[in-house]
Amino acid sequence: MQRLKGKTAIISGAGRNNGRAIAIAYAREGADLVLIARSRSEELNAVAKECESHGAKTLALLGDVGAHEDINRMVKAGLDHFGKIDISVSVAGIRSNKLPWEYSYEEWHRIFDVNLHSTFYLAKALAPGMMERRSGSFIALGGNSATTAAFPYVAALAASKHGLHGLIKGLAQAFGRYNVRANLLSLANIQNDRLNPEWYTVKNEKGEMIRTGQVGDPTSTEEDRYKLSPLGRQGTRQEVASVAVFLASDESSYVTGDRIIVSGGGYM
């Protein structure tokens, strides 16, 4: 039995990594899909094609999730195309690698726009339909920084993801009376391809790079970190997608305002 049969989901950051895995898992479970990416149309279209091979109907859209005008345009396109949207999954996220005082105002606000405000924009745009149908599920991807900010170079990321956790709890409270749920999927130690490895660099007090964040790099300590987690390995995108299916399906009908940590116990 397909757990998302008859549902339509909108997924930001759907062109690669966790977003791609979630889209394909939803397609296999019977959902139709509005797939969003900021650029790289070839990647996004390839994901759409793979989802269609599993029987899903798809709509692939390019836009900036950090701009409410783009979110409103893409949500409208999805509603016009499918008639309804039942599930919202916020995957798109950005980060930087600077000390707090090194950010420009524009850089700081951009991280909040993508990591935090985009989920609010989606919730605002989707609220009327979900409340009318008295059904819906909001899922946002957080990370270890939503639990703890362990490095001085991720202040903006940590602040935005802490804010995302608070927003999810607020949405759960506000939407609960309409049978609409909101949950945070908090990730760490997941094996992903990185277009911007510079986001994961760490420098010492002399400004020397001491970690690139790329697995296998001789200067990296990332492998050492995930080996210290209880499961002793990195997680897969498919393992993330499995939890995202659970949160979107009726199997989690009594779960809202919660945070599920998918890190192999690494948050400890």
Secondary structure, DSSP 8 states (H G I E B T S, - for coil): --TTTT-EEEETTTTSHHHHHHHHHHHHTT-EEEEEESS-HHHHHHHHHHHHHTT--EEEEE--TTSHHHHHHHHHHHHHHHS---EEEE-------B-GGG--HHHHHHHHIIIIIHHHHHHHHHHHHHHHHT-EEEEEEEEGGGT----TTBHHHHHHHHHHHHHHHHHHHHHGGGTEEEEEEEE-SB----S-GGGG-EE-TTS-EEE---TT-TT--HHHHHHTSTT-S-B-HHHHHHHHHHHHSGGGTT--SEEEEESTTTT-
